[in-house]
Amino acid sequence: MPIDESRSFLPVNIAILTVSDTRDLATDRSGDTLATRIEAAGHRLADRAIEKDDAEAIEGRLRRWIADPQVDCVITTGGTGITGRDVTPEAFARVLEKEITGFGELFRMLSYQKIGTSTIQSRAIGGVSGGTYLFALPGSTGAVKDAWDDILVHQLDARFRPCNLVELMPRLLEHLRAA
């Protein structure tokens, strides 16, 4: 992917939320994988937490981070499947102002190349709320690696061409200034 080395790298403040009824920080391999990749790319880990598979708890955590000026992006891992306890996309629906539909589409396309038709079980989603980017990833380390390495590492790099999400950050709240 084309990186324009004449442009400055701008670190993004990223919070990680693991959604799980069974994991804690000691057993959160997907959260660890994501944190390692975020920091290796030069970004800042703004916060990290674990919430149970509970839409209200997830929504509450998302709203707190959206309101926090020290958080530019939230990436969740877990709760995007289709079982009765998987409610991360429902929590996202409660807070998103705009969905980034291409994120889920691209994630599933890339995932299909690795796991075939099993990718239909993923409800990975991306969007924006309150000037904060939000991305919900499946809970497996493979899915986290795929989403970060093949999509997010590029889109969260201000040097990525022809365009990236970082250069849009100053404009995400334009609708509020126009009112």
SEBA-966373 format. One line per 5 residues: number of its first residue (from 0); their letters; for each residue x, y, z of N, C-alpha, C. Coordinates in nm, 2 decimals. Layout:
NUM	A	X:Y:Z:X:Y:Z:X:Y:Z | ...
This chain:
0	MPIDE	0.08:-0.12:0.00:0.00:0.00:0.00:0.09:0.12:0.00 | 0.05:0.23:-0.07:0.13:0.35:-0.09:0.14:0.43:0.04 | 0.26:0.45:0.10:0.28:0.54:0.21:0.36:0.66:0.15 | 0.31:0.78:0.17:0.38:0.90:0.13:0.48:0.94:0.24 | 0.60:0.91:0.23:0.70:0.94:0.33:0.73:1.09:0.35
5	SRSFL	0.68:1.17:0.26:0.70:1.32:0.28:0.60:1.37:0.38 | 0.50:1.30:0.41:0.40:1.34:0.51:0.43:1.29:0.65 | 0.39:1.36:0.75:0.42:1.32:0.89:0.33:1.22:0.94 | 0.38:1.13:1.02:0.30:1.03:1.09:0.23:1.10:1.20 | 0.10:1.08:1.22:0.03:1.13:1.33:-0.03:1.02:1.42
10	PVNIA	0.02:1.01:1.54:-0.03:0.90:1.63:-0.17:0.92:1.66 | -0.25:0.81:1.66:-0.39:0.82:1.70:-0.41:0.76:1.84 | -0.49:0.82:1.92:-0.52:0.76:2.05:-0.64:0.66:2.04 | -0.60:0.53:2.07:-0.70:0.43:2.04:-0.73:0.35:2.17 | -0.86:0.33:2.20:-0.90:0.25:2.31:-0.95:0.12:2.27
15	ILTVS	-0.92:0.02:2.34:-0.96:-0.12:2.31:-1.06:-0.17:2.41 | -1.17:-0.23:2.36:-1.27:-0.29:2.44:-1.28:-0.43:2.40 | -1.26:-0.52:2.49:-1.28:-0.67:2.47:-1.42:-0.70:2.53 | -1.51:-0.76:2.45:-1.64:-0.80:2.49:-1.64:-0.95:2.51 | -1.66:-0.99:2.63:-1.65:-1.13:2.66:-1.71:-1.16:2.80
20	DTRDL	-1.78:-1.27:2.81:-1.83:-1.32:2.94:-1.72:-1.40:3.02 | -1.62:-1.44:2.95:-1.52:-1.53:3.00:-1.38:-1.48:3.01 | -1.34:-1.38:2.94:-1.20:-1.33:2.94:-1.18:-1.23:3.05 | -1.05:-1.22:3.10:-1.01:-1.11:3.18:-0.88:-1.07:3.12 | -0.81:-0.97:3.17:-0.69:-0.91:3.11:-0.58:-1.02:3.10
25	ATDRS	-0.58:-1.12:3.19:-0.47:-1.22:3.18:-0.50:-1.32:3.06 | -0.62:-1.33:3.02:-0.66:-1.43:2.92:-0.71:-1.37:2.79 | -0.69:-1.24:2.78:-0.74:-1.16:2.66:-0.64:-1.16:2.55 | -0.63:-1.27:2.48:-0.53:-1.28:2.37:-0.56:-1.19:2.25 | -0.69:-1.17:2.22:-0.72:-1.08:2.10:-0.69:-0.94:2.14
30	GDTLA	-0.72:-0.90:2.26:-0.69:-0.76:2.31:-0.54:-0.74:2.31 | -0.47:-0.84:2.36:-0.32:-0.82:2.36:-0.26:-0.81:2.22 | -0.32:-0.89:2.13:-0.27:-0.89:1.99:-0.29:-0.75:1.93 | -0.41:-0.69:1.96:-0.45:-0.56:1.91:-0.36:-0.45:1.97 | -0.34:-0.46:2.10:-0.26:-0.36:2.17:-0.12:-0.36:2.12
35	TRIEA	-0.06:-0.48:2.10:0.08:-0.49:2.05:0.09:-0.42:1.91 | -0.01:-0.45:1.83:0.00:-0.40:1.69:-0.02:-0.25:1.69 | -0.11:-0.20:1.77:-0.14:-0.05:1.78:-0.01:0.02:1.82 | 0.05:-0.03:1.93:0.17:0.04:1.97:0.29:0.02:1.88 | 0.30:-0.09:1.81:0.41:-0.12:1.72:0.40:-0.02:1.60
40	AGHRL	0.27:0.02:1.56:0.25:0.11:1.45:0.28:0.25:1.49 | 0.30:0.28:1.62:0.33:0.42:1.66:0.21:0.49:1.72 | 0.10:0.42:1.74:-0.02:0.49:1.80:-0.01:0.47:1.95 | -0.10:0.55:2.02:-0.11:0.54:2.16:-0.23:0.46:2.21 | -0.21:0.37:2.31:-0.32:0.30:2.37:-0.38:0.39:2.47
45	ADRAI	-0.49:0.45:2.44:-0.56:0.55:2.53:-0.62:0.49:2.65 | -0.68:0.36:2.63:-0.74:0.29:2.74:-0.77:0.15:2.70 | -0.80:0.07:2.79:-0.83:-0.07:2.76:-0.92:-0.12:2.87 | -1.03:-0.20:2.83:-1.12:-0.25:2.92:-1.19:-0.38:2.87 | -1.25:-0.45:2.96:-1.33:-0.57:2.92:-1.47:-0.54:2.98
50	EKDDA	-1.57:-0.57:2.89:-1.71:-0.57:2.93:-1.78:-0.70:2.90 | -1.87:-0.74:2.98:-1.95:-0.86:2.95:-2.03:-0.84:2.82 | -2.09:-0.95:2.77:-2.17:-0.94:2.65:-2.31:-0.88:2.70 | -2.31:-0.75:2.72:-2.43:-0.68:2.76:-2.44:-0.55:2.69 | -2.54:-0.53:2.61:-2.55:-0.42:2.52:-2.55:-0.29:2.60
55	EAIEG	-2.61:-0.28:2.71:-2.61:-0.15:2.79:-2.47:-0.12:2.84 | -2.40:-0.22:2.89:-2.26:-0.20:2.94:-2.17:-0.16:2.83 | -2.18:-0.22:2.71:-2.10:-0.19:2.60:-2.13:-0.05:2.55 | -2.26:-0.02:2.54:-2.30:0.12:2.50:-2.25:0.22:2.60 | -2.26:0.20:2.73:-2.21:0.29:2.83:-2.06:0.32:2.81
60	RLRRW	-1.98:0.21:2.79:-1.84:0.23:2.77:-1.81:0.30:2.65 | -1.88:0.27:2.54:-1.86:0.34:2.41:-1.89:0.49:2.43 | -2.00:0.52:2.49:-2.04:0.67:2.51:-1.93:0.74:2.60 | -1.88:0.68:2.70:-1.77:0.74:2.78:-1.65:0.77:2.70 | -1.61:0.68:2.61:-1.49:0.70:2.53:-1.52:0.80:2.42
65	IADPQ	-1.64:0.80:2.36:-1.67:0.89:2.26:-1.67:1.04:2.32 | -1.71:1.05:2.44:-1.71:1.18:2.51:-1.57:1.23:2.55 | -1.47:1.14:2.55:-1.34:1.16:2.60:-1.25:1.22:2.49 | -1.21:1.34:2.51:-1.12:1.40:2.40:-0.99:1.34:2.38 | -0.95:1.25:2.47:-0.82:1.18:2.46:-0.84:1.05:2.39
70	VDCVI	-0.96:1.02:2.34:-0.98:0.90:2.26:-1.03:0.94:2.12 | -0.95:0.90:2.02:-0.98:0.93:1.88:-1.05:0.81:1.81 | -1.03:0.69:1.86:-1.08:0.57:1.79:-1.10:0.46:1.90 | -1.20:0.39:1.88:-1.23:0.27:1.97:-1.24:0.15:1.88 | -1.16:0.04:1.92:-1.17:-0.08:1.85:-1.22:-0.19:1.95
75	TTGGT	-1.33:-0.26:1.92:-1.37:-0.36:2.01:-1.34:-0.50:1.95 | -1.33:-0.60:2.03:-1.30:-0.73:1.98:-1.40:-0.82:2.06 | -1.48:-0.90:1.99:-1.57:-0.99:2.05:-1.72:-0.94:2.04 | -1.81:-1.04:2.04:-1.95:-1.01:2.04:-2.01:-0.97:1.91 | -1.94:-1.01:1.80:-1.99:-0.97:1.67:-2.06:-1.09:1.59
80	GITGR	-2.07:-1.20:1.66:-2.12:-1.32:1.60:-2.27:-1.32:1.60 | -2.34:-1.44:1.59:-2.48:-1.44:1.57:-2.55:-1.52:1.69 | -2.48:-1.55:1.79:-2.54:-1.62:1.90:-2.62:-1.52:1.99 | -2.70:-1.57:2.08:-2.79:-1.49:2.16:-2.71:-1.39:2.24 | -2.59:-1.42:2.28:-2.51:-1.33:2.37:-2.43:-1.23:2.29
85	DVTPE	-2.42:-1.24:2.16:-2.34:-1.15:2.07:-2.42:-1.02:2.05 | -2.39:-0.91:2.12:-2.47:-0.79:2.11:-2.39:-0.67:2.08 | -2.26:-0.68:2.04:-2.18:-0.57:2.01:-2.23:-0.48:1.90 | -2.28:-0.54:1.78:-2.33:-0.45:1.68:-2.46:-0.38:1.72 | -2.54:-0.44:1.81:-2.66:-0.37:1.86:-2.62:-0.25:1.95
90	AFARV	-2.51:-0.27:2.03:-2.47:-0.15:2.11:-2.41:-0.04:2.02 | -2.34:-0.08:1.91:-2.29:0.02:1.82:-2.41:0.09:1.75 | -2.51:0.02:1.72:-2.63:0.08:1.65:-2.69:0.19:1.74 | -2.67:0.18:1.87:-2.73:0.28:1.96:-2.65:0.41:1.96 | -2.52:0.40:1.92:-2.43:0.52:1.94:-2.38:0.58:1.80
95	LEKEI	-2.38:0.50:1.70:-2.33:0.55:1.57:-2.41:0.66:1.51 | -2.34:0.76:1.46:-2.40:0.87:1.38:-2.40:0.83:1.23 | -2.28:0.77:1.19:-2.27:0.72:1.06:-2.20:0.59:1.06 | -2.25:0.50:0.98:-2.18:0.37:0.97:-2.08:0.38:0.85 | -1.97:0.32:0.87:-1.87:0.30:0.76:-1.89:0.16:0.70
100	TGFGE	-1.99:0.15:0.61:-2.03:0.02:0.56:-1.91:-0.05:0.49 | -1.83:0.02:0.43:-1.72:-0.04:0.36:-1.62:-0.12:0.45 | -1.61:-0.08:0.58:-1.53:-0.16:0.67:-1.57:-0.30:0.68 | -1.70:-0.32:0.72:-1.75:-0.46:0.73:-1.74:-0.54:0.60 | -1.78:-0.47:0.49:-1.77:-0.54:0.36:-1.63:-0.58:0.33
105	LFRML	-1.53:-0.49:0.35:-1.39:-0.53:0.32:-1.34:-0.64:0.41 | -1.38:-0.62:0.54:-1.33:-0.72:0.64:-1.38:-0.86:0.60 | -1.51:-0.87:0.56:-1.56:-1.00:0.53:-1.50:-1.05:0.39 | -1.47:-0.97:0.30:-1.41:-1.01:0.18:-1.27:-1.07:0.21 | -1.19:-1.00:0.29:-1.06:-1.04:0.32:-1.07:-1.17:0.40
110	SYQKI	-1.16:-1.18:0.49:-1.18:-1.30:0.58:-1.22:-1.42:0.49 | -1.30:-1.40:0.39:-1.34:-1.50:0.30:-1.22:-1.58:0.24 | -1.12:-1.50:0.21:-1.00:-1.56:0.15:-0.93:-1.65:0.24 | -0.96:-1.64:0.37:-0.89:-1.72:0.47:-0.98:-1.83:0.53 | -1.11:-1.80:0.56:-1.20:-1.89:0.63:-1.32:-1.93:0.54
115	GTSTI	-1.32:-1.89:0.42:-1.43:-1.92:0.33:-1.57:-1.87:0.38 | -1.67:-1.95:0.35:-1.80:-1.90:0.38:-1.83:-1.88:0.53 | -1.75:-1.93:0.61:-1.77:-1.90:0.76:-1.77:-1.76:0.79 | -1.72:-1.67:0.70:-1.72:-1.53:0.73:-1.86:-1.47:0.74 | -1.96:-1.54:0.69:-2.09:-1.48:0.70:-2.14:-1.47:0.84
120	QSRAI	-2.07:-1.54:0.93:-2.11:-1.54:1.07:-2.06:-1.41:1.14 | -1.98:-1.33:1.08:-1.92:-1.21:1.14:-2.01:-1.09:1.10 | -2.04:-1.01:1.21:-2.11:-0.89:1.19:-2.02:-0.77:1.22 | -1.89:-0.78:1.18:-1.80:-0.67:1.20:-1.85:-0.54:1.14 | -1.83:-0.43:1.21:-1.89:-0.30:1.17:-1.80:-0.19:1.21
125	GGVSG	-1.81:-0.08:1.13:-1.73:0.04:1.16:-1.82:0.16:1.15 | -1.78:0.27:1.21:-1.86:0.39:1.21:-1.80:0.51:1.28 | -1.88:0.61:1.29:-1.83:0.74:1.36:-1.94:0.79:1.45 | -1.89:0.84:1.57:-1.99:0.90:1.66:-1.91:1.01:1.74 | -1.96:1.13:1.74:-1.90:1.23:1.82:-1.76:1.26:1.79
130	GTYLF	-1.72:1.24:1.66:-1.59:1.26:1.61:-1.49:1.15:1.64 | -1.54:1.04:1.69:-1.46:0.92:1.73:-1.49:0.81:1.63 | -1.39:0.74:1.58:-1.41:0.63:1.50:-1.43:0.51:1.59 | -1.52:0.42:1.54:-1.56:0.30:1.62:-1.55:0.18:1.52 | -1.48:0.07:1.56:-1.47:-0.05:1.48:-1.49:-0.17:1.57
135	ALPGS	-1.58:-0.26:1.53:-1.61:-0.38:1.61:-1.56:-0.50:1.53 | -1.47:-0.57:1.59:-1.40:-0.69:1.53:-1.45:-0.82:1.60 | -1.44:-0.93:1.53:-1.47:-1.06:1.60:-1.36:-1.08:1.71 | -1.39:-1.17:1.79:-1.30:-1.20:1.91:-1.18:-1.29:1.89 | -1.16:-1.34:1.77:-1.05:-1.43:1.75:-0.92:-1.35:1.72
140	TGAVK	-0.81:-1.40:1.76:-0.68:-1.33:1.73:-0.66:-1.32:1.58 | -0.70:-1.42:1.50:-0.69:-1.42:1.36:-0.77:-1.30:1.30 | -0.89:-1.29:1.34:-0.97:-1.18:1.29:-0.91:-1.04:1.33 | -0.86:-1.03:1.45:-0.80:-0.90:1.49:-0.68:-0.87:1.40 | -0.60:-0.97:1.38:-0.48:-0.96:1.29:-0.52:-0.91:1.15
145	DAWDD	-0.62:-0.98:1.10:-0.67:-0.95:0.96:-0.72:-0.80:0.95 | -0.81:-0.76:1.05:-0.86:-0.63:1.05:-0.75:-0.52:1.06 | -0.66:-0.55:1.16:-0.56:-0.45:1.18:-0.46:-0.44:1.06 | -0.40:-0.56:1.03:-0.29:-0.57:0.93:-0.34:-0.53:0.79 | -0.46:-0.56:0.76:-0.51:-0.54:0.62:-0.59:-0.42:0.60
150	ILVHQ	-0.64:-0.36:0.70:-0.73:-0.24:0.69:-0.69:-0.13:0.78 | -0.70:-0.15:0.91:-0.69:-0.04:1.00:-0.55:0.03:1.01 | -0.45:-0.05:1.00:-0.31:0.00:1.01:-0.29:0.10:0.89 | -0.35:0.08:0.78:-0.34:0.17:0.67:-0.43:0.29:0.68 | -0.56:0.27:0.72:-0.65:0.38:0.73:-0.63:0.47:0.85
155	LDARF	-0.56:0.42:0.95:-0.52:0.51:1.06:-0.38:0.56:1.05 | -0.33:0.57:0.93:-0.20:0.63:0.90:-0.21:0.75:0.81 | -0.18:0.86:0.86:-0.20:0.99:0.79:-0.12:0.99:0.66 | -0.02:0.90:0.64:0.06:0.90:0.53:0.01:0.81:0.41 | -0.09:0.74:0.45:-0.15:0.64:0.35:-0.22:0.72:0.24
160	RPCNL	-0.19:0.68:0.11:-0.25:0.74:0.00:-0.33:0.64:-0.08 | -0.44:0.68:-0.15:-0.47:0.82:-0.18:-0.55:0.89:-0.07 | -0.60:0.82:0.03:-0.67:0.89:0.14:-0.67:0.80:0.26 | -0.71:0.86:0.37:-0.71:0.78:0.50:-0.81:0.85:0.59 | -0.84:0.78:0.70:-0.93:0.83:0.80:-0.88:0.94:0.89
165	VELMP	-0.75:0.94:0.91:-0.68:1.04:0.99:-0.70:1.18:0.94 | -0.69:1.19:0.81:-0.70:1.33:0.75:-0.84:1.38:0.76 | -0.94:1.29:0.78:-1.08:1.33:0.79:-1.11:1.37:0.94 | -1.03:1.34:1.03:-1.06:1.36:1.17:-1.10:1.51:1.21 | -1.03:1.60:1.15:-1.07:1.74:1.19:-1.21:1.78:1.14
170	RLLEH	-1.26:1.70:1.04:-1.39:1.74:0.98:-1.51:1.65:1.03 | -1.48:1.56:1.12:-1.59:1.47:1.17:-1.70:1.54:1.25 | -1.67:1.66:1.30:-1.77:1.73:1.38:-1.83:1.85:1.30 | -1.81:1.86:1.17:-1.86:1.97:1.09:-2.01:1.99:1.11 | -2.08:1.89:1.12:-2.23:1.90:1.13:-2.27:1.97:1.26
175	LRAA	-2.19:1.97:1.36:-2.22:2.03:1.48:-2.19:2.18:1.48 | -2.08:2.22:1.40:-2.05:2.36:1.39:-2.14:2.43:1.30 | -2.20:2.36:1.20:-2.30:2.42:1.11:-2.43:2.45:1.17 | -2.46:2.39:1.28:-2.60:2.41:1.34:-2.61:2.54:1.42
